[in-house]
Amino acid sequence: MKLKRGDKIFLSERGHNGFFYPTDRSLNLGCDVDANVLSWIGGGDKIAVTILENTSAHDWFKKVEVVGPVWINRSDIIKS
């Protein structure tokens, strides 16, 4: 799937038993990027995806290099 510049992604955190979970911290992508949907259960209203390491994204204050799985809203998938 393709994520577009400006799309909102959510960062991961490690939780129970070392599993990744979505955080409330969101960033906006700085460029278009290919994403692979992961077949992970959980995440509530979010879906886990992988994107290229060191993809640029930004929050209101600074540019952030994204590493590891990220999450997108399930409703954003349905719209595309």
C-alpha positions as a Markdown table, in Angstrom:
| # | Residue | x | y | z |
|---|---|---|---|---|
| 1 | Met | 0.0 | 0.0 | 0.0 |
| 2 | Lys | 1.1 | 3.6 | -0.4 |
| 3 | Leu | 1.0 | 6.2 | 2.3 |
| 4 | Lys | 1.1 | 9.8 | 1.2 |
| 5 | Arg | 3.0 | 12.8 | 2.4 |
| 6 | Gly | 1.0 | 14.4 | 5.3 |
| 7 | Asp | -0.7 | 11.1 | 6.3 |
| 8 | Lys | -0.8 | 10.6 | 10.1 |
| 9 | Ile | 1.1 | 7.7 | 11.6 |
| 10 | Phe | 1.4 | 6.6 | 15.2 |
| 11 | Leu | 4.6 | 5.5 | 16.8 |
| 12 | Ser | 5.1 | 2.1 | 18.7 |
| 13 | Glu | 6.1 | 1.3 | 22.2 |
| 14 | Arg | 7.0 | -2.1 | 23.7 |
| 15 | Gly | 4.6 | -3.4 | 26.2 |
| 16 | His | 3.4 | -6.7 | 27.7 |
| 17 | Asn | 5.6 | -9.7 | 26.7 |
| 18 | Gly | 7.7 | -7.4 | 24.4 |
| 19 | Phe | 4.9 | -6.8 | 21.9 |
| 20 | Phe | 4.5 | -3.5 | 20.1 |
| 21 | Tyr | 1.5 | -1.3 | 20.8 |
| 22 | Pro | 0.4 | 2.0 | 19.3 |
| 23 | Thr | 1.0 | 5.2 | 21.2 |
| 24 | Asp | -1.0 | 8.3 | 21.2 |
| 25 | Arg | 2.0 | 10.2 | 19.7 |
| 26 | Ser | 1.3 | 11.0 | 16.0 |
| 27 | Leu | 3.5 | 12.3 | 13.3 |
| 28 | Asn | 2.8 | 13.4 | 9.7 |
| 29 | Leu | 4.8 | 11.7 | 6.9 |
| 30 | Gly | 7.3 | 14.0 | 5.1 |
| 31 | Cys | 7.1 | 12.1 | 1.9 |
| 32 | Asp | 5.2 | 9.4 | 0.0 |
| 33 | Val | 6.2 | 5.9 | 1.2 |
| 34 | Asp | 5.4 | 2.2 | 0.5 |
| 35 | Ala | 4.0 | 0.4 | 3.5 |
| 36 | Asn | 3.4 | -3.3 | 4.2 |
| 37 | Val | 0.5 | -4.2 | 6.4 |
| 38 | Leu | 1.4 | -6.6 | 9.3 |
| 39 | Ser | -1.0 | -9.3 | 10.3 |
| 40 | Trp | -0.9 | -8.4 | 13.9 |
| 41 | Ile | -3.9 | -8.7 | 16.2 |
| 42 | Gly | -4.8 | -6.0 | 18.6 |
| 43 | Gly | -4.1 | -2.3 | 18.2 |
| 44 | Gly | -7.8 | -1.4 | 18.6 |
| 45 | Asp | -8.7 | 1.1 | 15.9 |
| 46 | Lys | -5.2 | 1.1 | 14.4 |
| 47 | Ile | -3.3 | -1.3 | 12.0 |
| 48 | Ala | 0.4 | -2.0 | 12.2 |
| 49 | Val | 2.5 | -1.3 | 9.1 |
| 50 | Thr | 6.2 | -1.3 | 8.3 |
| 51 | Ile | 7.7 | 1.5 | 6.3 |
| 52 | Leu | 11.3 | 2.1 | 5.2 |
| 53 | Glu | 13.7 | 2.8 | 8.1 |
| 54 | Asn | 14.6 | 6.4 | 8.6 |
| 55 | Thr | 11.5 | 7.7 | 6.8 |
| 56 | Ser | 11.1 | 11.3 | 7.6 |
| 57 | Ala | 8.1 | 12.5 | 9.5 |
| 58 | His | 7.4 | 15.6 | 11.6 |
| 59 | Asp | 5.4 | 16.7 | 14.5 |
| 60 | Trp | 4.6 | 20.4 | 15.3 |
| 61 | Phe | 8.1 | 21.1 | 16.5 |
| 62 | Lys | 10.7 | 19.0 | 14.7 |
| 63 | Lys | 11.6 | 16.4 | 12.0 |
| 64 | Val | 11.7 | 12.9 | 13.4 |
| 65 | Glu | 13.4 | 9.8 | 11.9 |
| 66 | Val | 10.9 | 6.9 | 12.2 |
| 67 | Val | 12.3 | 3.4 | 13.0 |
| 68 | Gly | 10.3 | 0.2 | 13.6 |
| 69 | Pro | 6.6 | -0.6 | 13.0 |
| 70 | Val | 4.2 | 2.3 | 13.0 |
| 71 | Trp | 0.4 | 2.4 | 13.1 |
| 72 | Ile | -2.3 | 4.0 | 11.0 |
| 73 | Asn | -6.0 | 4.4 | 11.7 |
| 74 | Arg | -8.1 | 1.5 | 10.4 |
| 75 | Ser | -10.6 | 4.1 | 9.0 |
| 76 | Asp | -7.8 | 5.5 | 6.8 |
| 77 | Ile | -7.4 | 2.1 | 5.1 |
| 78 | Ile | -11.1 | 1.9 | 4.3 |
| 79 | Lys | -11.1 | 5.4 | 2.7 |
| 80 | Ser | -8.2 | 4.5 | 0.3 |
